[in-house]
Amino acid sequence: MTITATVPTTNASRYLQQLCKHWSHKFEVQFDADKGDIAFPMGSIHMEAQPEALLVSLAPNPDADVDRFKQVVADHLDRFAFREAPLPFNWQ
């Protein structure tokens, strides 16, 4: 199962890099200015920066609390996007 959200922002690359750097102290992370992957305990996180949006994909582990997983990611991104938070996440 993969859960995705398109998060409207013109700062997608900045937020992607900030979140990846933040979590790189605890988890395995690979990223550049356009894409990022985080091996999070609840499952993997993949992000892609586009000019007008940040695409966020979650692949939760079978035992993960999916609602909590979505909330943790959204809360952390909102911290970095404090000038435009709360960001709208349309999880699907």
DRENDO-1510 file (C-alpha; in Angstrom, 1 decimal, always signed):
<recs>
REC; n; res; u; v; w
REC; 1; MET; +0.0; +0.0; +0.0 .
REC; 2; THR; +1.3; +3.5; -0.9 .
REC; 3; ILE; -0.3; +6.7; +0.3 .
REC; 4; THR; +0.4; +9.9; -1.6 .
REC; 5; ALA; -0.2; +13.6; -1.1 .
REC; 6; THR; +0.4; +16.5; -3.4 .
REC; 7; VAL; +1.3; +19.5; -1.1 .
REC; 8; PRO; +1.0; +22.9; -2.8 .
REC; 9; THR; +4.1; +25.0; -2.2 .
REC; 10; THR; +6.7; +26.9; -4.2 .
REC; 11; ASN; +9.3; +25.8; -1.6 .
REC; 12; ALA; +9.1; +22.1; -2.2 .
REC; 13; SER; +12.9; +21.6; -2.7 .
REC; 14; ARG; +13.8; +23.5; +0.4 .
REC; 15; TYR; +11.3; +21.6; +2.6 .
REC; 16; LEU; +12.4; +18.3; +1.1 .
REC; 17; GLN; +16.0; +19.0; +1.9 .
REC; 18; GLN; +15.3; +20.3; +5.4 .
REC; 19; LEU; +13.2; +17.3; +6.4 .
REC; 20; CYS; +15.8; +14.9; +4.9 .
REC; 21; LYS; +18.7; +16.6; +6.8 .
REC; 22; HIS; +16.6; +16.7; +10.0 .
REC; 23; TRP; +15.9; +12.9; +9.9 .
REC; 24; SER; +19.4; +11.9; +8.6 .
REC; 25; HIS; +20.7; +12.1; +12.2 .
REC; 26; LYS; +18.4; +9.1; +13.1 .
REC; 27; PHE; +17.5; +7.3; +9.9 .
REC; 28; GLU; +19.0; +6.2; +6.6 .
REC; 29; VAL; +18.3; +9.1; +4.1 .
REC; 30; GLN; +19.2; +9.8; +0.5 .
REC; 31; PHE; +18.3; +13.0; -1.1 .
REC; 32; ASP; +19.2; +15.8; -3.6 .
REC; 33; ALA; +17.4; +19.0; -4.4 .
REC; 34; ASP; +14.7; +17.2; -6.3 .
REC; 35; LYS; +14.1; +13.8; -4.6 .
REC; 36; GLY; +14.4; +12.3; -1.1 .
REC; 37; ASP; +14.0; +8.9; +0.5 .
REC; 38; ILE; +13.8; +8.3; +4.2 .
REC; 39; ALA; +13.9; +4.8; +5.8 .
REC; 40; PHE; +11.5; +5.8; +8.6 .
REC; 41; PRO; +10.6; +3.2; +11.3 .
REC; 42; MET; +6.9; +3.2; +10.3 .
REC; 43; GLY; +7.8; +2.7; +6.6 .
REC; 44; SER; +9.5; +4.5; +3.8 .
REC; 45; ILE; +9.0; +8.1; +2.8 .
REC; 46; HIS; +9.6; +9.3; -0.8 .
REC; 47; MET; +9.4; +13.0; -1.8 .
REC; 48; GLU; +9.7; +14.8; -5.1 .
REC; 49; ALA; +10.0; +18.5; -5.5 .
REC; 50; GLN; +8.0; +20.1; -8.3 .
REC; 51; PRO; +7.8; +23.9; -9.1 .
REC; 52; GLU; +4.4; +24.3; -7.4 .
REC; 53; ALA; +4.1; +21.2; -5.1 .
REC; 54; LEU; +5.9; +18.6; -3.0 .
REC; 55; LEU; +4.8; +15.1; -3.8 .
REC; 56; VAL; +4.9; +12.9; -0.7 .
REC; 57; SER; +4.6; +9.1; -0.8 .
REC; 58; LEU; +4.4; +6.9; +2.2 .
REC; 59; ALA; +4.8; +3.1; +2.1 .
REC; 60; PRO; +3.8; +2.0; +5.6 .
REC; 61; ASN; +5.0; -1.2; +7.2 .
REC; 62; PRO; +2.2; -3.7; +7.7 .
REC; 63; ASP; +2.0; -3.0; +11.5 .
REC; 64; ALA; +2.2; +0.8; +11.1 .
REC; 65; ASP; -0.4; +3.2; +12.4 .
REC; 66; VAL; -1.1; +4.8; +9.1 .
REC; 67; ASP; -2.9; +7.9; +10.5 .
REC; 68; ARG; +0.0; +8.5; +12.9 .
REC; 69; PHE; +2.5; +8.1; +10.1 .
REC; 70; LYS; +0.7; +10.7; +8.0 .
REC; 71; GLN; +0.5; +13.1; +11.0 .
REC; 72; VAL; +4.2; +12.8; +11.9 .
REC; 73; VAL; +5.2; +13.6; +8.3 .
REC; 74; ALA; +2.7; +16.5; +8.0 .
REC; 75; ASP; +3.7; +17.9; +11.4 .
REC; 76; HIS; +7.4; +17.9; +10.6 .
REC; 77; LEU; +6.9; +19.5; +7.2 .
REC; 78; ASP; +4.6; +22.2; +8.8 .
REC; 79; ARG; +7.5; +23.1; +11.2 .
REC; 80; PHE; +9.8; +23.8; +8.3 .
REC; 81; ALA; +7.0; +25.6; +6.4 .
REC; 82; PHE; +6.0; +27.7; +9.4 .
REC; 83; ARG; +5.5; +30.8; +7.1 .
REC; 84; GLU; +2.8; +29.0; +5.1 .
REC; 85; ALA; +1.7; +26.4; +7.5 .
REC; 86; PRO; -0.4; +24.5; +7.9 .
REC; 87; LEU; +0.2; +23.0; +4.5 .
REC; 88; PRO; -2.8; +21.2; +2.9 .
REC; 89; PHE; -2.2; +17.4; +2.6 .
REC; 90; ASN; -4.7; +15.6; +0.3 .
REC; 91; TRP; -3.7; +12.0; +1.3 .
REC; 92; GLN; -5.0; +9.4; -1.1 .
</recs>
